[in-house]
Amino acid sequence: MNRNKTRWLLIGLQIFYLLFGAVWLFIAGMSLMMFDDSKVFQQTATWLIISYILAYPLALIVALIAGWVLFSRGKYKAALLWNLVPLLWIVGVLGLYAYAEFWY
């Protein structure tokens, strides 16, 4: 993959991730409502889901920095792969939403 095409893919994906940041704020705020029952504090699954959701900004920052560092070193394919890491959160949150919406 050439330098120019990789640069524009990185920029386009990062703009998408930043737009998803507004959606993430809503999801993070609403996910805290999972703690409305006192029994939930002892459930490991609830803490794992909350941790997964709240880790998105950290994963985003790490992936963006790693992507641009690899891009500057000429490793374009690795830069794109690192830039796809935040999609794990987006797909995962959409999967959780679909599960909660359609099967509950």
C-alpha positions as CSV (number, residue, x, y, z in Angstrom):
1,M,0.0,0.0,0.0
2,N,1.4,3.4,-0.8
3,R,2.0,6.3,1.6
4,N,-0.7,8.6,0.3
5,K,-3.5,6.1,0.4
6,T,-2.5,4.9,3.9
7,R,-2.4,8.5,5.1
8,W,-5.9,9.2,4.0
9,L,-7.2,5.9,5.4
10,L,-5.7,6.7,8.7
11,I,-7.2,10.2,8.7
12,G,-10.6,8.9,7.6
13,L,-10.8,6.2,10.3
14,Q,-9.6,8.6,13.0
15,I,-12.3,11.1,12.1
16,F,-14.8,8.3,12.4
17,Y,-13.4,7.3,15.8
18,L,-13.7,10.9,17.0
19,L,-17.3,11.1,15.9
20,F,-17.9,7.8,17.7
21,G,-16.5,9.5,20.8
22,A,-19.8,11.4,21.2
23,V,-21.7,8.2,21.0
24,W,-19.3,6.6,23.5
25,L,-20.1,9.4,26.0
26,F,-23.8,8.5,25.8
27,I,-23.1,4.8,26.1
28,A,-20.7,5.3,29.0
29,G,-23.2,7.3,30.8
30,M,-26.1,4.9,30.2
31,S,-24.0,1.9,31.1
32,L,-23.6,3.1,34.6
33,M,-27.3,2.4,35.1
34,M,-26.4,-1.3,35.3
35,F,-25.6,-0.6,38.9
36,D,-29.2,0.3,39.9
37,D,-29.5,-2.9,41.9
38,S,-27.2,-3.6,44.9
39,K,-26.8,-7.3,43.8
40,V,-25.0,-6.2,40.7
41,F,-22.0,-5.0,42.6
42,Q,-21.0,-8.7,43.3
43,Q,-21.4,-9.8,39.6
44,T,-18.1,-10.1,37.7
45,A,-19.8,-9.8,34.3
46,T,-21.1,-6.4,35.0
47,W,-17.7,-5.1,36.0
48,L,-16.2,-6.6,32.9
49,I,-18.7,-4.9,30.7
50,I,-18.2,-1.6,32.3
51,S,-14.4,-1.9,32.1
52,Y,-14.7,-2.8,28.5
53,I,-16.8,0.2,27.7
54,L,-14.8,2.7,29.7
55,A,-11.5,1.4,28.2
56,Y,-12.4,2.8,24.7
57,P,-10.6,6.2,25.1
58,L,-7.4,4.5,26.3
59,A,-7.4,2.0,23.4
60,L,-8.2,4.9,21.0
61,I,-5.2,7.0,22.1
62,V,-2.8,4.0,22.1
63,A,-4.0,2.9,18.6
64,L,-3.8,6.4,17.1
65,I,-0.3,7.0,18.4
66,A,1.0,3.5,17.4
67,G,-0.6,3.9,14.0
68,W,1.1,7.2,13.3
69,V,4.5,6.0,14.7
70,L,4.4,3.0,12.4
71,F,3.3,5.2,9.5
72,S,6.3,7.4,10.0
73,R,8.6,4.4,10.0
74,G,7.2,3.2,6.7
75,K,5.3,0.2,8.0
76,Y,2.0,1.1,6.4
77,K,0.2,-2.2,6.8
78,A,1.0,-2.4,10.5
79,A,-0.1,1.2,10.9
80,L,-3.5,0.3,9.4
81,L,-3.8,-2.8,11.6
82,W,-3.1,-0.7,14.7
83,N,-5.6,1.8,13.6
84,L,-8.3,-0.8,13.4
85,V,-8.0,-1.7,17.1
86,P,-10.7,0.7,18.2
87,L,-13.2,-1.1,15.9
88,L,-13.1,-3.9,18.5
89,W,-14.8,-1.6,20.9
90,I,-17.3,-0.3,18.4
91,V,-18.3,-3.7,17.1
92,G,-18.4,-5.0,20.7
93,V,-20.6,-2.2,22.0
94,L,-22.9,-2.6,19.0
95,G,-23.1,-6.3,19.7
96,L,-24.0,-5.7,23.4
97,Y,-26.6,-3.2,22.3
98,A,-28.1,-5.7,19.8
99,Y,-28.1,-8.4,22.4
100,A,-29.8,-6.1,25.0
101,E,-32.3,-4.8,22.4
102,F,-33.4,-7.9,20.7
103,W,-33.0,-10.7,23.3
104,Y,-34.1,-9.0,26.5
